[in-house]
């Protein structure tokens, strides 16, 4: 061990004593590991980020896992990436680390990461749920879980009632219906409103830039793209310089706190990713996850998810659609998911209502005649194509 490392360890001991005097808790200082192999910018960039964090924050300890380098930080030396990941998992399992930050980590199906960025509109923080991993092989079920993962992470960070928005991607309206059902059954979800004039919980690009909600729900691939855009929009893409990284892996009964970086993440992101990991550990992320899943299950989560994934009459377009005489259609019904649009038209036809599918400024719509509007809304609502009746429908 070098003289620098000895002095660093002595300093860390004194910091722990100071923390214990202030908090009354001895031996409680959070320890966060950082693996230092695999970056496109080299080990030096990762170490630089760790040193930035150590200088900026004094309430957690950083442990490097990688090759020997010149630093005052503690290093657990390994020879290659395979050994590095094994050592990281071992230290987490033994409780010698409370959290870790790494790259290329393979989470099991059901676990995905919750990212955290700074939006350019107002410089606000935004949680992106989710950014890597696979919550479910079923798109809509995965996004419903992503919403829970975002809420769990936000609460671990100290947000008591985080606001939730759903990005306007395929499946968004089905996700909205599922979450509203969960809320009506007793699970507390604080929905946000779009900054656009027509409001609503389904968010557009404007809302991303303005951070109209604390949590933005989306599929993981979209979240991954959003992370890269927000993190590197000032650098041209090759160097991620902003935000907190791709975040901790969250899932039902997942007992580790492992936060993810991109190979393109630069030192500033590494610094804040370490802080993010420490905050999740201090906030009891895994404990919060257990508590929130228990609450959600009491509100019928499993039943709601089963309904989403089960084969249903809406799973595929109907083979035959009743042919009706064409008529002028001037009234629009919004809030229908793009994946269910043609089925909605077919369902109205079965009830004797002629309609046409279209795309409005806020998303997919079904167009009907004025005289059919109220009945059409009743049918669409009853068949769960829409989650609420519009205000202009005196239904």
N, C-alpha and C positions, 0 to 999 in steps of 0.2 A: 504494500500500500504506500502511495506517495505521501510526501509531507503535506501537499495541498489537500489530499483527501482526509488525512488525519485532522488537519485544522478545520476542514469542513464538517467532519463528524462531531468535533468538539462544539462547533458553533450550533449544530443542529440540536445537540443535547441541551445547550443553554436556551435555545428557542423553545424546546419542549417544556423545560422547567418554567419559562415565562408564560407559556400558554396554559400550563397546569395551574399556576398561581391565579391567573385571570379567570379561568373557567371552573376551577375546582376539580378538574378531571385529569388524573395522571395517566400517562401512557396512551392517550386517545388521539394523538396526532395522526391525521390521515396520511397514508403512504400510497403514492401513485407511481406505477412503473411505466417506463417508455422504452419500447423496442427501437433500436437504432439502425437496423438494416432494412433495405428495400426501397428507400426513397430515391426518386429520380434526381434529387438535388444532393444526394450523398449523406453519409452519416454526420458530417460536420453541420449540415443545416438543421438536422434534428437535435443535435446537442446544443446548438446555438439557441433553438427555441426553448429547450429545457432550462438553459442558463438564464434566458430572459424571464421565464416563469419564476425561477428561484430568486431572482433579484426583485421581481415585481410583487410576489406573494410570499408571505412568511408563515402561512397557516397550514401548509402541507409539505410533506417531504417528497422529493423526486428520486426515484431509483432508475438508473439506466440499465438496460439489458442489451448487451451487444459487445463489440470489440473494445479493447482498451483504447482510450483516447485521453488527451490532456484536458482534464477538467477537475473541478473541486467536488463535483457531484459523485455520489456513490455509484459504483459500477458493478454489476454482476456480469462477469465476463463469459462470453460464449464464442464458439468458433464459426457457426453458420446459422442460417435462418431456421432450419429445422430444430436445432438445439435451442435457439432463442425462444420459439413459441412454446416448446416443452417447458422451458424454465419459467416463462411467464405464467403458464397455466399452473405449474407447480407452486409458485409463490402465491398465486391467488387462492389455490386450494388450501394451502397451509395457513392462510390468513396473514402472511407476511407482507402482502400488498392488499390494499382495500379496493383498488381499481387499477386499470392499466389502459394505456393508449398505444395502438398498434396499427399496422396495415395488413391487408391480405387475409384477414381472419375469416374462417368459415364458420358461420353460425348455423345451428340446426334450423330446419323449416319451422316456422312459428316464431322466430326471433328476427327482428329487424331494428335498424338503428334510427335514432331520433336526432336529426341535425339541428343546428342552431346558427343563425346568420344575423348579420346587421343589414337592414334594408336601406337602400339609398334615398328613399323618399323623405323620411324624417329621422333617419339614423336609429330606428327602433330595432329591438331584438325580435326575431321571429323563429319559432320552433317549427321545423319541417318534419312531418310525420308521414312517411319515413324515407330514408335515404340510401340504405344498403340492406341486404338480406331479403328474406321472403317470409312475410307474415302468414300467408296462405297461398296455395296454388290456385285458389278461386279469387278472382280480382276483387269483387265487391266485399266478400268476407274479409279479405286482407286489408282493405281500406277501413272497414269498421274497426278491426283490431288496431290499425294504425292510429285511429282516433284515440283509442284507449291508451296506447303507448305514449302518445303525445301528452295526454292528460296526466298520466303517471309521472312522466319526466318533469313536466311543469310543476307538479305538486312537490316533487323531490327538490326542486329548485326554490321552493318557498312560495309559489303562487297558489293561493287558497282557492280561487275561483277563476282559473284560466279560461279565456274565451276561445271558442272553436269555430273555425271556418273550413269549408270543404272546397277545394279547388275544382273548377268546372272542367273536369276530365270525364272520360267514359266511365259510367257507373256512379257518378256523383249523386244523382237523384235517388238511386237505390240506397246509397249510403246514408243520405239524409233521412229517408223514411225509416231505415233501421235504427239510426241514432235517436230519432224523435220517438220511436216506439220504446226504446230503452229508457229515455227520459220520462215518458208518460208512465212507465212501470216503476219509477222511483229512483233511477240512477241520475245523479245530478250532473247535467251537462249545460254549460253556459254558452249558448250559441251567440256568435258575433253577427254583425250586419255589414254587408258590402258598403264601401264608400260611395259606390255609384248610386244615382238617384232612386233606382228601383229597389235597392236594398237586397235583403235575402241572405241566407247563410251560404249559398253557393257563390264562390268568389272568382273574380276575374284577375287578369294580369295587373290591373291597377291596384287591387287589394294586396297582391304580393309585394309590390313596390312600397306601398304605404304601411304594410304590416297591420292590416285592418283587424286581424285577430292575433291572439297570442300563439295559437297553434293553427297551422295550415295542414289539412289532411289531404293526402294524395297517394297514388300508387308509388311504389318504391323507385321504379325507373324514372318517373317524372321527378321525384324528389331528388334523385341523384343528379339529374341535369340541373335542377334549380340550385343545388348546393354548389356545383361547379360554376354556374353563372354568377351567383352572388359572391362567391369566394375569389373569383379571378377576373371580374369584369373590368377592373382598372389595369390589369397587367397583360391582357391579350390572351390569356388562357393557359400559359405554360407554368404559371406560378400562382398558387392560391395564397392570397395575402390577407384576407379578411374573414372574420367569423370564428367559430369555435369547433370546426370540424364536423364530421358526419355523425358524431354522437355515440351514446351508449346503446348496446344491443338490449332490447327489452322484449320480454315474452312471458307467457304463463309458466310459472315455476322455474324461470331461468335465474340462477343464483349468483351470477357473476356480473361485475360492472366492467365491461370492456368497450372502450370508445375507439372509434375508427378515424383514421386519417387517410387522405388520398396520397398516392405516390407523388402528386404534384403539390402537396401542402408545404408551404414555406414556414420559416421560423415563427412569424407572428401567429399563424394558425396553430402551430404546435404548442406555443405558449398558452393560448387560450383553451386549447383542447385539454391540456393538463389541468387547467383551472376548472373546466367543465366537469371532468372526471372526478376531481376532488369534491366539487359541489354535490355531485350525484351521490358520492359515497357518504359525505357528511349528512346529506338529506335522507339517507336510508332508502335509496331507489328500489332495492329488491323487496324491502318491507312494504313500501308504498304500493308496489306492483301487486303483491299478495292481497293487500287490503282492498285495492280498487277492483281486482278481479272478483273478490268475494262479493262486493257491493253489486257489481255488474251482473253476476250470476243470480243474485237474489232478484234482480230486475228482469230476468229472463234472457240473459245473453245467449246461452247455449241454444235455446229454442229459436231465437231470432237468427242466429248463424246457421242453424240446421235448415231453416226455411229458405235461406238464401242459396244454399248449396244443393238442396234437394231438387229432383226433377219435378217440374211443374208444367202446367198448361201454357205458361208463358216462356218456357225455356227455349222454344224455337218457333219461328213464324208458322202460322197455321197453313196447312196445305191448300185449303180452299177458303176464299173470302167471299162472303155474300156480295153479289153484284147489285149495286143500287144506282138509280138514275143520278147523274151528275147535277149539282146545283151550286149556286154561288155560295162561297164560304168566306165570311168576313170576320168572324170572331175567333180568337186564338186562345187555346188552353196551353199554358206553359207548365214547366216543372216536371216534364216527362223525360226519363233517361233516354239517351240516344239508342241504347241497346234494346229498348222496349218500344220504340216509337211505332214501328210497323205493326206490332202486336196490338198496340192501343187502337190504331186505325181499324184493325180487323175486329177487335172486340166491340167497337162502336157499330160497325157494319152488322154484326150479329144481332144488335139491338135495333136495327132499322135506321141508324143514323149515318148519313153520308159524311165523310170527313176526308181530309187530305193532310199528309205530313208535310212539315216545312221546317225552316230554321230561322228563328227570330234573332234579334240582337243579343238576347240573353241565353240562347240555346235552342234546343228542339221544341217545336210546337205542333199541336194538332189544330187544324182549321175546320170550323163547322159553321153552319148557317146560324144567323141570329136566333131564329125560332127554336133551334135544337141545343142552344148553348147550355141552358140550365140542366137539361136532362143528360147531356154529354158529360158535364162536370160531375154529376151524381154518379154516373157509371164509372168514370175514370177514378174517382175517389173510392168508390166501393171496391173496385178491382185493384186498388193500391198502385195505380200508375202515377198518381199524384199524392202527395202527403198532406195537403191542406187545400181547402176550397179558396179560390181567389176572392178578394174583397168585393169585386164588382158582380159577383154571382149571388143573387138573393136566394140562396138555396136553403 
